[in-house]
Amino acid sequence: MKSYRPYSPEQSFLLAPSPREWLPEGHLAYYILDFVEELDLGAIERELQRKDARGERPYSPRMMSALLLYGYAVGVFSSRKIERATYDDVAFRVLAAGEHPHFTTINEFRARHRAAFAELFHQVLEVCMSAGLVKLGHVAIDGTRMKANASKHKAMSYDRMKKDELRLKAEVEALIQRAEQTDAAEDAQYGVGKQPEDLPAEIQRREGRRAKIREALAALKQETAKARAAEHIALADELRANAPTMKSPPQQAELFTRAAQHDQQAAELDDDDPPPPAVDSDLPRNTPPKTPSGEPKPKAQRNFTDPDSRIMFRDGTYMQAYNAQIAVDEGHQIIVAAALSNQGPDVEYLEPVLRRVVENCDRAPDSVTADAGYFSAQNVLDAEQLGSEPFLAVGRHRNDGFPDDTMMVSNLESDDRQRMRALLKSERGRAIYARRKATVEPVFGQIKSARGIRQMSFRGIWKNRCEWLLICATHNLLKLWRALRPSPPQLAATV
């Protein structure tokens, strides 16, 4: 009778097992363990050292960073799922070295050090460049709508806010009047009345909704006022810059006077202290549409859950989302720049994203491609000034890279558009632009489909910018691991 291999699940280990034997050689978890040892986590260390030394000792920042990096790399980004995986998943057990941090600890660590995790994008990119994975021959830029951590049904237009505020006010007044009549009848019958602060639950609920709508109305008005104030400040700066070019002193004085008037109007519109300069202040930022008088337009919307997010169109439907941008190098599909904002159209992103490529890699790519959503004469000029040759679509393109000429070309088409159309029709233009889709589109597929990251985890534009950089950093980490791990031995062909 055939015997079996020994099987004793209750048997304790006679010798302590090595975690380096629990997973196959070259596993991603081992690579991240070694990679984290080389990362500069000084920003996280300094933040931890500022805390009081007394009390319970914190977990190692390298262990916590390794857990988060591996989690995002394999599509496990929920803090609860990461905690559960330290019990159930061998790779997470290896990374945690037998520890099981509570999900609140994991979430707090990620939230407290989100800016430091965003900076890891640049460290990982530097390693990719040192490994020769970034060639900067051709870089493709594209964006995708990432669903916000908010429902589009929690958004309300300015016009509806005003109508609902009036309706709720009338309902609350009617309920209060009815409550007062009931109180008077009960006082006459029982001699004891209710306290004024004991409002019925129905009134409290309506008052709460009304308060939220009033807050949203005030925030929407303030946002449009800030946008108008920024316009006045820009005009004032332009007038002051032009004043020295005037030869006549009265003309110079007139420009300075007009600049002062714009400064005064800006101060009246926005009397808050100016916010500190943001790292991504050059990115386009969507502001609610406004009338010439500065009042929000009736269709201007604001989301109660995540006010920074916007209604955007994707795949035939509307969603509450952010616009996530990447620039991808063709060689190994390394993301060389990433950004996120709440402006839906892509055209304003090309220059800031391409400038990030230059800053991150110390030089511009030879050529840059983007779809028709990025075309403008100014973008062509900006790309050339940054040192890249732009190949920006001016319309639809077929799968073979040829422009779709079924649409008539207008005689009123601008010279810049005609030149770009001619460039894309040339043999060299077709060859370069045909590589756009094969360069950038698979990266979105790998992030959304392979790793399952289809929605941002946080609320607020700055928090989601940090998370998007972490998502892109782990994409590059995966590419680096796959490129550097040893290939399996090839069997010799038999004759």
Sequence and secondary structure as in RCSB ss.txt:
>XXXX:A:sequence
MKSYRPYSPEQSFLLAPSPREWLPEGHLAYYILDFVEELDLGAIERELQRKDARGERPYSPRMMSALLLYGYAVG
VFSSRKIERATYDDVAFRVLAAGEHPHFTTINEFRARHRAAFAELFHQVLEVCMSAGLVKLGHVAIDGTRMKANA
SKHKAMSYDRMKKDELRLKAEVEALIQRAEQTDAAEDAQYGVGKQPEDLPAEIQRREGRRAKIREALAALKQETA
KARAAEHIALADELRANAPTMKSPPQQAELFTRAAQHDQQAAELDDDDPPPPAVDSDLPRNTPPKTPSGEPKPKA
QRNFTDPDSRIMFRDGTYMQAYNAQIAVDEGHQIIVAAALSNQGPDVEYLEPVLRRVVENCDRAPDSVTADAGYF
SAQNVLDAEQLGSEPFLAVGRHRNDGFPDDTMMVSNLESDDRQRMRALLKSERGRAIYARRKATVEPVFGQIKSA
RGIRQMSFRGIWKNRCEWLLICATHNLLKLWRALRPSPPQLAATV
>XXXX:A:secstr
        TT   SS   GGGSS TT HHHHHHHHHHHS  HHHHHHHHTS SSSS    HHHHHHHHHHHHHHT
   HHHHHHHHHH HHHHHHHTT    HHHHHHHHHHTHHHHHHHHHHHHHHHHHTT    SEEEEEEEEEE SS
 GGGEEEHHHHHHHHHHHHHHHHHHHHHHHHHHHHHHHHHS    TT   HHHHHHHHHHHHHHHHHHHHHHHHH
HHHHHHHHHHHHHHHHHGGG SSHHHHHHHHHHHHHHHHHHHHH  S      TTTTS      B TTS B TT 
EEESS TT EEEEETTEEEEEEEEEEEEETTTTEEEEEEEES  SSGGGHHHHHHHHHHHHSS  SEEEE GGG 
 HHHHHHHHHHT EEEE SS B TTS B TTS   TT  HHHHHHHHHHHSHHHHHHHHHHHHHHHHHHHIIIII
S   B SSSSHHHHHHHHHHHHHHHHHHHHHHHHS          
